[in-house]
Amino acid sequence: MNLKLFIYGVLLFLCAHLVTWFQLNGQFLWKFFKENTFLLALAGVPISYFYIWATKYTVESFGMLWPA
């Protein structure tokens, strides 16, 4: 197991989950989020890359998909 890649993957997953939480729940907390749904939808593109890279790094660290 490559610990460095595993840590990168975990950190990317944490960032992606955190940003996703704000993207989905911000509409209930802030007026800006409620009024700018298109911008929030566009934020899904970089969030998707975070998930893709996180999966890539964790799979490379373990050598298989299941533990990731």
PDB file of N, CA, C and O in Angstrom:
ATOM      1  N   MET A   1       0.852  -1.184   0.000  1.00  0.00           N
ATOM      2  CA  MET A   1       0.000   0.000   0.000  1.00  0.00           C
ATOM      3  C   MET A   1       0.893   1.241   0.000  1.00  0.00           C
ATOM      4  O   MET A   1       1.847   1.336   0.772  1.00  0.00           O
ATOM      5  N   ASN A   2       0.571   2.170  -0.864  1.00  0.00           N
ATOM      6  CA  ASN A   2       1.294   3.434  -0.938  1.00  0.00           C
ATOM      7  C   ASN A   2       0.570   4.448  -0.053  1.00  0.00           C
ATOM      8  O   ASN A   2      -0.492   4.952  -0.418  1.00  0.00           O
ATOM      9  N   LEU A   3       1.142   4.738   1.095  1.00  0.00           N
ATOM     10  CA  LEU A   3       0.494   5.604   2.081  1.00  0.00           C
ATOM     11  C   LEU A   3       0.297   7.024   1.566  1.00  0.00           C
ATOM     12  O   LEU A   3      -0.717   7.655   1.863  1.00  0.00           O
ATOM     13  N   LYS A   4       1.250   7.527   0.802  1.00  0.00           N
ATOM     14  CA  LYS A   4       1.151   8.888   0.280  1.00  0.00           C
ATOM     15  C   LYS A   4      -0.069   9.039  -0.638  1.00  0.00           C
ATOM     16  O   LYS A   4      -0.830   9.997  -0.503  1.00  0.00           O
ATOM     17  N   LEU A   5      -0.256   8.105  -1.560  1.00  0.00           N
ATOM     18  CA  LEU A   5      -1.417   8.155  -2.461  1.00  0.00           C
ATOM     19  C   LEU A   5      -2.715   7.974  -1.687  1.00  0.00           C
ATOM     20  O   LEU A   5      -3.725   8.606  -1.997  1.00  0.00           O
ATOM     21  N   PHE A   6      -2.683   7.111  -0.681  1.00  0.00           N
ATOM     22  CA  PHE A   6      -3.870   6.892   0.134  1.00  0.00           C
ATOM     23  C   PHE A   6      -4.282   8.176   0.856  1.00  0.00           C
ATOM     24  O   PHE A   6      -5.465   8.514   0.892  1.00  0.00           O
ATOM     25  N   ILE A   7      -3.324   8.884   1.423  1.00  0.00           N
ATOM     26  CA  ILE A   7      -3.628  10.138   2.128  1.00  0.00           C
ATOM     27  C   ILE A   7      -4.158  11.184   1.162  1.00  0.00           C
ATOM     28  O   ILE A   7      -5.113  11.892   1.480  1.00  0.00           O
ATOM     29  N   TYR A   8      -3.541  11.291  -0.033  1.00  0.00           N
ATOM     30  CA  TYR A   8      -4.062  12.217  -1.046  1.00  0.00           C
ATOM     31  C   TYR A   8      -5.508  11.889  -1.381  1.00  0.00           C
ATOM     32  O   TYR A   8      -6.353  12.781  -1.448  1.00  0.00           O
ATOM     33  N   GLY A   9      -5.790  10.614  -1.589  1.00  0.00           N
ATOM     34  CA  GLY A   9      -7.150  10.197  -1.926  1.00  0.00           C
ATOM     35  C   GLY A   9      -8.147  10.527  -0.829  1.00  0.00           C
ATOM     36  O   GLY A   9      -9.234  11.034  -1.105  1.00  0.00           O
ATOM     37  N   VAL A  10      -7.782  10.244   0.406  1.00  0.00           N
ATOM     38  CA  VAL A  10      -8.670  10.522   1.541  1.00  0.00           C
ATOM     39  C   VAL A  10      -8.918  12.025   1.664  1.00  0.00           C
ATOM     40  O   VAL A  10     -10.051  12.450   1.889  1.00  0.00           O
ATOM     41  N   LEU A  11      -7.868  12.828   1.519  1.00  0.00           N
ATOM     42  CA  LEU A  11      -8.040  14.283   1.598  1.00  0.00           C
ATOM     43  C   LEU A  11      -8.925  14.812   0.474  1.00  0.00           C
ATOM     44  O   LEU A  11      -9.737  15.711   0.690  1.00  0.00           O
ATOM     45  N   LEU A  12      -8.769  14.257  -0.718  1.00  0.00           N
ATOM     46  CA  LEU A  12      -9.629  14.674  -1.823  1.00  0.00           C
ATOM     47  C   LEU A  12     -11.076  14.265  -1.583  1.00  0.00           C
ATOM     48  O   LEU A  12     -11.994  15.028  -1.882  1.00  0.00           O
ATOM     49  N   PHE A  13     -11.287  13.061  -1.042  1.00  0.00           N
ATOM     50  CA  PHE A  13     -12.650  12.650  -0.701  1.00  0.00           C
ATOM     51  C   PHE A  13     -13.255  13.574   0.351  1.00  0.00           C
ATOM     52  O   PHE A  13     -14.421  13.954   0.244  1.00  0.00           O
ATOM     53  N   LEU A  14     -12.481  13.933   1.354  1.00  0.00           N
ATOM     54  CA  LEU A  14     -12.986  14.837   2.391  1.00  0.00           C
ATOM     55  C   LEU A  14     -13.351  16.200   1.812  1.00  0.00           C
ATOM     56  O   LEU A  14     -14.404  16.752   2.134  1.00  0.00           O
ATOM     57  N   CYS A  15     -12.489  16.742   0.963  1.00  0.00           N
ATOM     58  CA  CYS A  15     -12.786  18.033   0.326  1.00  0.00           C
ATOM     59  C   CYS A  15     -14.034  17.942  -0.537  1.00  0.00           C
ATOM     60  O   CYS A  15     -14.890  18.826  -0.499  1.00  0.00           O
ATOM     61  N   ALA A  16     -14.134  16.865  -1.318  1.00  0.00           N
ATOM     62  CA  ALA A  16     -15.290  16.695  -2.192  1.00  0.00           C
ATOM     63  C   ALA A  16     -16.583  16.590  -1.389  1.00  0.00           C
ATOM     64  O   ALA A  16     -17.593  17.191  -1.755  1.00  0.00           O
ATOM     65  N   HIS A  17     -16.555  15.833  -0.306  1.00  0.00           N
ATOM     66  CA  HIS A  17     -17.749  15.691   0.530  1.00  0.00           C
ATOM     67  C   HIS A  17     -18.128  17.022   1.180  1.00  0.00           C
ATOM     68  O   HIS A  17     -19.307  17.367   1.261  1.00  0.00           O
ATOM     69  N   LEU A  18     -17.140  17.749   1.632  1.00  0.00           N
ATOM     70  CA  LEU A  18     -17.394  19.041   2.269  1.00  0.00           C
ATOM     71  C   LEU A  18     -18.018  20.030   1.280  1.00  0.00           C
ATOM     72  O   LEU A  18     -19.016  20.680   1.594  1.00  0.00           O
ATOM     73  N   VAL A  19     -17.436  20.139   0.099  1.00  0.00           N
ATOM     74  CA  VAL A  19     -17.963  21.064  -0.907  1.00  0.00           C
ATOM     75  C   VAL A  19     -19.349  20.617  -1.372  1.00  0.00           C
ATOM     76  O   VAL A  19     -20.225  21.448  -1.609  1.00  0.00           O
ATOM     77  N   THR A  20     -19.544  19.314  -1.501  1.00  0.00           N
ATOM     78  CA  THR A  20     -20.859  18.795  -1.889  1.00  0.00           C
ATOM     79  C   THR A  20     -21.910  19.150  -0.845  1.00  0.00           C
ATOM     80  O   THR A  20     -23.038  19.497  -1.195  1.00  0.00           O
ATOM     81  N   TRP A  21     -21.548  19.065   0.437  1.00  0.00           N
ATOM     82  CA  TRP A  21     -22.500  19.408   1.489  1.00  0.00           C
ATOM     83  C   TRP A  21     -22.943  20.864   1.344  1.00  0.00           C
ATOM     84  O   TRP A  21     -24.134  21.165   1.429  1.00  0.00           O
ATOM     85  N   PHE A  22     -21.989  21.760   1.126  1.00  0.00           N
ATOM     86  CA  PHE A  22     -22.344  23.170   0.951  1.00  0.00           C
ATOM     87  C   PHE A  22     -23.159  23.390  -0.318  1.00  0.00           C
ATOM     88  O   PHE A  22     -24.093  24.191  -0.332  1.00  0.00           O
ATOM     89  N   GLN A  23     -22.802  22.678  -1.380  1.00  0.00           N
ATOM     90  CA  GLN A  23     -23.536  22.816  -2.638  1.00  0.00           C
ATOM     91  C   GLN A  23     -25.003  22.420  -2.464  1.00  0.00           C
ATOM     92  O   GLN A  23     -25.895  23.100  -2.973  1.00  0.00           O
ATOM     93  N   LEU A  24     -25.249  21.337  -1.757  1.00  0.00           N
ATOM     94  CA  LEU A  24     -26.613  20.834  -1.628  1.00  0.00           C
ATOM     95  C   LEU A  24     -27.412  21.518  -0.537  1.00  0.00           C
ATOM     96  O   LEU A  24     -28.618  21.714  -0.689  1.00  0.00           O
ATOM     97  N   ASN A  25     -26.769  21.883   0.559  1.00  0.00           N
ATOM     98  CA  ASN A  25     -27.496  22.441   1.698  1.00  0.00           C
ATOM     99  C   ASN A  25     -27.413  23.953   1.818  1.00  0.00           C
ATOM    100  O   ASN A  25     -28.115  24.549   2.635  1.00  0.00           O
ATOM    101  N   GLY A  26     -26.570  24.575   1.019  1.00  0.00           N
ATOM    102  CA  GLY A  26     -26.433  26.019   1.074  1.00  0.00           C
ATOM    103  C   GLY A  26     -27.714  26.764   0.761  1.00  0.00           C
ATOM    104  O   GLY A  26     -27.925  27.875   1.248  1.00  0.00           O
ATOM    105  N   GLN A  27     -28.567  26.164  -0.043  1.00  0.00           N
ATOM    106  CA  GLN A  27     -29.835  26.805  -0.403  1.00  0.00           C
ATOM    107  C   GLN A  27     -30.727  27.044   0.808  1.00  0.00           C
ATOM    108  O   GLN A  27     -31.576  27.935   0.787  1.00  0.00           O
ATOM    109  N   PHE A  28     -30.545  26.265   1.850  1.00  0.00           N
ATOM    110  CA  PHE A  28     -31.343  26.419   3.061  1.00  0.00           C
ATOM    111  C   PHE A  28     -30.703  27.379   4.069  1.00  0.00           C
ATOM    112  O   PHE A  28     -31.331  27.783   5.047  1.00  0.00           O
ATOM    113  N   LEU A  29     -29.442  27.734   3.809  1.00  0.00           N
ATOM    114  CA  LEU A  29     -28.716  28.562   4.754  1.00  0.00           C
ATOM    115  C   LEU A  29     -28.445  29.982   4.264  1.00  0.00           C
ATOM    116  O   LEU A  29     -28.428  30.927   5.052  1.00  0.00           O
ATOM    117  N   TRP A  30     -28.235  30.123   2.959  1.00  0.00           N
ATOM    118  CA  TRP A  30     -27.853  31.431   2.422  1.00  0.00           C
ATOM    119  C   TRP A  30     -28.692  31.795   1.202  1.00  0.00           C
ATOM    120  O   TRP A  30     -29.015  30.946   0.371  1.00  0.00           O
ATOM    121  N   LYS A  31     -29.025  33.038   1.118  1.00  0.00           N
ATOM    122  CA  LYS A  31     -29.848  33.542   0.020  1.00  0.00           C
ATOM    123  C   LYS A  31     -29.119  33.405  -1.324  1.00  0.00           C
ATOM    124  O   LYS A  31     -29.740  33.065  -2.330  1.00  0.00           O
ATOM    125  N   PHE A  32     -27.816  33.667  -1.344  1.00  0.00           N
ATOM    126  CA  PHE A  32     -27.041  33.570  -2.586  1.00  0.00           C
ATOM    127  C   PHE A  32     -27.177  32.189  -3.223  1.00  0.00           C
ATOM    128  O   PHE A  32     -27.368  32.074  -4.434  1.00  0.00           O
ATOM    129  N   PHE A  33     -27.081  31.161  -2.419  1.00  0.00           N
ATOM    130  CA  PHE A  33     -27.177  29.795  -2.938  1.00  0.00           C
ATOM    131  C   PHE A  33     -28.572  29.516  -3.486  1.00  0.00           C
ATOM    132  O   PHE A  33     -28.726  28.817  -4.488  1.00  0.00           O
ATOM    133  N   LYS A  34     -29.571  30.060  -2.834  1.00  0.00           N
ATOM    134  CA  LYS A  34     -30.949  29.832  -3.259  1.00  0.00           C
ATOM    135  C   LYS A  34     -31.236  30.513  -4.596  1.00  0.00           C
ATOM    136  O   LYS A  34     -32.009  30.005  -5.409  1.00  0.00           O
ATOM    137  N   GLU A  35     -30.613  31.654  -4.811  1.00  0.00           N
ATOM    138  CA  GLU A  35     -30.890  32.437  -6.023  1.00  0.00           C
ATOM    139  C   GLU A  35     -29.992  32.073  -7.199  1.00  0.00           C
ATOM    140  O   GLU A  35     -30.280  32.478  -8.325  1.00  0.00           O
ATOM    141  N   ASN A  36     -28.938  31.342  -6.985  1.00  0.00           N
ATOM    142  CA  ASN A  36     -27.968  31.032  -8.041  1.00  0.00           C
ATOM    143  C   ASN A  36     -27.795  29.525  -8.233  1.00  0.00           C
ATOM    144  O   ASN A  36     -26.690  28.996  -8.116  1.00  0.00           O
ATOM    145  N   THR A  37     -28.876  28.861  -8.522  1.00  0.00           N
ATOM    146  CA  THR A  37     -28.821  27.405  -8.663  1.00  0.00           C
ATOM    147  C   THR A  37     -27.974  26.974  -9.856  1.00  0.00           C
ATOM    148  O   THR A  37     -27.345  25.917  -9.815  1.00  0.00           O
ATOM    149  N   PHE A  38     -27.951  27.780 -10.916  1.00  0.00           N
ATOM    150  CA  PHE A  38     -27.145  27.407 -12.083  1.00  0.00           C
ATOM    151  C   PHE A  38     -25.652  27.395 -11.724  1.00  0.00           C
ATOM    152  O   PHE A  38     -24.922  26.492 -12.134  1.00  0.00           O
ATOM    153  N   LEU A  39     -25.210  28.380 -10.971  1.00  0.00           N
ATOM    154  CA  LEU A  39     -23.806  28.400 -10.534  1.00  0.00           C
ATOM    155  C   LEU A  39     -23.480  27.193  -9.661  1.00  0.00           C
ATOM    156  O   LEU A  39     -22.396  26.616  -9.753  1.00  0.00           O
ATOM    157  N   LEU A  40     -24.430  26.824  -8.821  1.00  0.00           N
ATOM    158  CA  LEU A  40     -24.219  25.640  -7.983  1.00  0.00           C
ATOM    159  C   LEU A  40     -24.143  24.376  -8.827  1.00  0.00           C
ATOM    160  O   LEU A  40     -23.366  23.468  -8.530  1.00  0.00           O
ATOM    161  N   ALA A  41     -24.947  24.320  -9.871  1.00  0.00           N
ATOM    162  CA  ALA A  41     -24.892  23.169 -10.767  1.00  0.00           C
ATOM    163  C   ALA A  41     -23.541  23.113 -11.479  1.00  0.00           C
ATOM    164  O   ALA A  41     -22.985  22.032 -11.675  1.00  0.00           O
ATOM    165  N   LEU A  42     -23.017  24.267 -11.862  1.00  0.00           N
ATOM    166  CA  LEU A  42     -21.699  24.308 -12.500  1.00  0.00           C
ATOM    167  C   LEU A  42     -20.588  23.875 -11.544  1.00  0.00           C
ATOM    168  O   LEU A  42     -19.558  23.356 -11.975  1.00  0.00           O
ATOM    169  N   ALA A  43     -20.798  24.088 -10.267  1.00  0.00           N
ATOM    170  CA  ALA A  43     -19.810  23.655  -9.274  1.00  0.00           C
ATOM    171  C   ALA A  43     -19.691  22.136  -9.243  1.00  0.00           C
ATOM    172  O   ALA A  43     -18.714  21.602  -8.718  1.00  0.00           O
ATOM    173  N   GLY A  44     -20.663  21.448  -9.791  1.00  0.00           N
ATOM    174  CA  GLY A  44     -20.611  19.993  -9.836  1.00  0.00           C
ATOM    175  C   GLY A  44     -19.484  19.462 -10.700  1.00  0.00           C
ATOM    176  O   GLY A  44     -19.029  18.337 -10.494  1.00  0.00           O
ATOM    177  N   VAL A  45     -19.023  20.246 -11.664  1.00  0.00           N
ATOM    178  CA  VAL A  45     -17.933  19.795 -12.538  1.00  0.00           C
ATOM    179  C   VAL A  45     -16.624  19.639 -11.751  1.00  0.00           C
ATOM    180  O   VAL A  45     -16.033  18.560 -11.775  1.00  0.00           O
ATOM    181  N   PRO A  46     -16.154  20.681 -11.056  1.00  0.00           N
ATOM    182  CA  PRO A  46     -14.922  20.462 -10.285  1.00  0.00           C
ATOM    183  C   PRO A  46     -15.091  19.460  -9.139  1.00  0.00           C
ATOM    184  O   PRO A  46     -14.148  18.754  -8.782  1.00  0.00           O
ATOM    185  N   ILE A  47     -16.285  19.403  -8.571  1.00  0.00           N
ATOM    186  CA  ILE A  47     -16.530  18.413  -7.516  1.00  0.00           C
ATOM    187  C   ILE A  47     -16.370  17.006  -8.082  1.00  0.00           C
ATOM    188  O   ILE A  47     -15.804  16.133  -7.424  1.00  0.00           O
ATOM    189  N   SER A  48     -16.860  16.785  -9.287  1.00  0.00           N
ATOM    190  CA  SER A  48     -16.711  15.478  -9.929  1.00  0.00           C
ATOM    191  C   SER A  48     -15.247  15.112 -10.119  1.00  0.00           C
ATOM    192  O   SER A  48     -14.860  13.960  -9.928  1.00  0.00           O
ATOM    193  N   TYR A  49     -14.432  16.096 -10.496  1.00  0.00           N
ATOM    194  CA  TYR A  49     -13.004  15.835 -10.642  1.00  0.00           C
ATOM    195  C   TYR A  49     -12.366  15.450  -9.313  1.00  0.00           C
ATOM    196  O   TYR A  49     -11.495  14.581  -9.274  1.00  0.00           O
ATOM    197  N   PHE A  50     -12.790  16.086  -8.225  1.00  0.00           N
ATOM    198  CA  PHE A  50     -12.281  15.698  -6.913  1.00  0.00           C
ATOM    199  C   PHE A  50     -12.580  14.227  -6.637  1.00  0.00           C
ATOM    200  O   PHE A  50     -11.709  13.497  -6.162  1.00  0.00           O
ATOM    201  N   TYR A  51     -13.802  13.787  -6.929  1.00  0.00           N
ATOM    202  CA  TYR A  51     -14.162  12.387  -6.703  1.00  0.00           C
ATOM    203  C   TYR A  51     -13.378  11.449  -7.632  1.00  0.00           C
ATOM    204  O   TYR A  51     -12.943  10.377  -7.211  1.00  0.00           O
ATOM    205  N   ILE A  52     -13.202  11.850  -8.879  1.00  0.00           N
ATOM    206  CA  ILE A  52     -12.447  11.016  -9.826  1.00  0.00           C
ATOM    207  C   ILE A  52     -11.004  10.867  -9.365  1.00  0.00           C
ATOM    208  O   ILE A  52     -10.474   9.756  -9.338  1.00  0.00           O
ATOM    209  N   TRP A  53     -10.363  11.974  -9.004  1.00  0.00           N
ATOM    210  CA  TRP A  53      -8.966  11.915  -8.559  1.00  0.00           C
ATOM    211  C   TRP A  53      -8.836  11.157  -7.239  1.00  0.00           C
ATOM    212  O   TRP A  53      -7.882  10.403  -7.048  1.00  0.00           O
ATOM    213  N   ALA A  54      -9.778  11.353  -6.343  1.00  0.00           N
ATOM    214  CA  ALA A  54      -9.734  10.646  -5.067  1.00  0.00           C
ATOM    215  C   ALA A  54      -9.819   9.142  -5.288  1.00  0.00           C
ATOM    216  O   ALA A  54      -9.078   8.375  -4.673  1.00  0.00           O
ATOM    217  N   THR A  55     -10.714   8.728  -6.157  1.00  0.00           N
ATOM    218  CA  THR A  55     -10.836   7.302  -6.463  1.00  0.00           C
ATOM    219  C   THR A  55      -9.571   6.787  -7.121  1.00  0.00           C
ATOM    220  O   THR A  55      -9.095   5.698  -6.799  1.00  0.00           O
ATOM    221  N   LYS A  56      -9.024   7.568  -8.045  1.00  0.00           N
ATOM    222  CA  LYS A  56      -7.787   7.175  -8.730  1.00  0.00           C
ATOM    223  C   LYS A  56      -6.660   6.938  -7.724  1.00  0.00           C
ATOM    224  O   LYS A  56      -5.986   5.910  -7.773  1.00  0.00           O
ATOM    225  N   TYR A  57      -6.460   7.883  -6.822  1.00  0.00           N
ATOM    226  CA  TYR A  57      -5.355   7.763  -5.865  1.00  0.00           C
ATOM    227  C   TYR A  57      -5.563   6.615  -4.877  1.00  0.00           C
ATOM    228  O   TYR A  57      -4.612   5.904  -4.553  1.00  0.00           O
ATOM    229  N   THR A  58      -6.775   6.428  -4.403  1.00  0.00           N
ATOM    230  CA  THR A  58      -6.993   5.338  -3.448  1.00  0.00           C
ATOM    231  C   THR A  58      -6.874   3.978  -4.126  1.00  0.00           C
ATOM    232  O   THR A  58      -6.354   3.036  -3.528  1.00  0.00           O
ATOM    233  N   VAL A  59      -7.347   3.864  -5.361  1.00  0.00           N
ATOM    234  CA  VAL A  59      -7.201   2.593  -6.078  1.00  0.00           C
ATOM    235  C   VAL A  59      -5.724   2.317  -6.344  1.00  0.00           C
ATOM    236  O   VAL A  59      -5.264   1.187  -6.182  1.00  0.00           O
ATOM    237  N   GLU A  60      -4.978   3.348  -6.753  1.00  0.00           N
ATOM    238  CA  GLU A  60      -3.546   3.145  -6.989  1.00  0.00           C
ATOM    239  C   GLU A  60      -2.805   2.782  -5.697  1.00  0.00           C
ATOM    240  O   GLU A  60      -1.831   2.029  -5.725  1.00  0.00           O
ATOM    241  N   SER A  61      -3.264   3.314  -4.584  1.00  0.00           N
ATOM    242  CA  SER A  61      -2.569   3.011  -3.330  1.00  0.00           C
ATOM    243  C   SER A  61      -2.799   1.569  -2.892  1.00  0.00           C
ATOM    244  O   SER A  61      -1.895   0.946  -2.335  1.00  0.00           O
ATOM    245  N   PHE A  62      -3.994   1.026  -3.133  1.00  0.00           N
ATOM    246  CA  PHE A  62      -4.290  -0.353  -2.740  1.00  0.00           C
ATOM    247  C   PHE A  62      -4.024  -1.359  -3.841  1.00  0.00           C
ATOM    248  O   PHE A  62      -3.775  -2.532  -3.563  1.00  0.00           O
ATOM    249  N   GLY A  63      -4.075  -0.907  -5.111  1.00  0.00           N
ATOM    250  CA  GLY A  63      -3.886  -1.814  -6.222  1.00  0.00           C
ATOM    251  C   GLY A  63      -5.167  -2.498  -6.670  1.00  0.00           C
ATOM    252  O   GLY A  63      -5.138  -3.329  -7.577  1.00  0.00           O
ATOM    253  N   MET A  64      -6.283  -2.164  -6.052  1.00  0.00           N
ATOM    254  CA  MET A  64      -7.574  -2.719  -6.455  1.00  0.00           C
ATOM    255  C   MET A  64      -8.686  -1.742  -6.050  1.00  0.00           C
ATOM    256  O   MET A  64      -8.480  -0.869  -5.207  1.00  0.00           O
ATOM    257  N   LEU A  65      -9.849  -1.898  -6.654  1.00  0.00           N
ATOM    258  CA  LEU A  65     -10.948  -0.950  -6.458  1.00  0.00           C
ATOM    259  C   LEU A  65     -11.705  -1.187  -5.144  1.00  0.00           C
ATOM    260  O   LEU A  65     -12.129  -0.223  -4.508  1.00  0.00           O
ATOM    261  N   TRP A  66     -11.879  -2.413  -4.734  1.00  0.00           N
ATOM    262  CA  TRP A  66     -12.758  -2.713  -3.609  1.00  0.00           C
ATOM    263  C   TRP A  66     -12.389  -1.963  -2.326  1.00  0.00           C
ATOM    264  O   TRP A  66     -13.289  -1.385  -1.717  1.00  0.00           O
ATOM    265  N   PRO A  67     -11.144  -1.932  -1.878  1.00  0.00           N
ATOM    266  CA  PRO A  67     -10.843  -1.210  -0.634  1.00  0.00           C
ATOM    267  C   PRO A  67     -11.062   0.301  -0.743  1.00  0.00           C
ATOM    268  O   PRO A  67     -11.324   0.967   0.259  1.00  0.00           O
ATOM    269  N   ALA A  68     -10.956   0.833  -1.947  1.00  0.00           N
ATOM    270  CA  ALA A  68     -11.121   2.272  -2.131  1.00  0.00           C
ATOM    271  C   ALA A  68     -12.544   2.678  -1.866  1.00  0.00           C
ATOM    272  O   ALA A  68     -12.879   3.858  -1.970  1.00  0.00           O
TER     273      ALA A  68
END
